[in-house]
Amino acid sequence: EKKWAVSALSRYEINQEQEDTDITPGQAYTLEWGVSYAVKPTVDIGVVGYWQRQTTEDSGPSSSSAEDQVVAVGPEISMFCPKCGVFVSLRYNYEVMAESRLQGQTVCMTLTRRF
């Protein structure tokens, strides 16, 4: 009867110089999270989100000294088909806050097949 799930993933990005601009984007820390509930044994619905913050300034000619950050939240549904070993999830994230960068939306579909 494990109906609830909580997950978190963090990463730290170290960027390299972009060839066309000679700018090296600043390093960034990202935290992704999710909370879901199993409405059926093979179907979960939940809320997901992320927070990302640039931790160092960009470098190079005409680079920006602004360190951006963004926060997003939205729904996710995931389903598993045991007969064919396929997992599919659909998530939508709306960026509720953005500083020193564009604010937007993301739709992501993940399709995984077990071998």
Buried (B, 14 or more C-beta within 10 A) or exposed (E): EEEEEEEEEEEEEEBEEEEEEEBBBBBBBBBBBBBBEBEEEEEBBBBBBBBBBBEEBBBEEEBBEEBBBBBBBBEBBBBBEEEEEEBBBBBBBBBEEBEEBEEEEEEEEEEEEEE
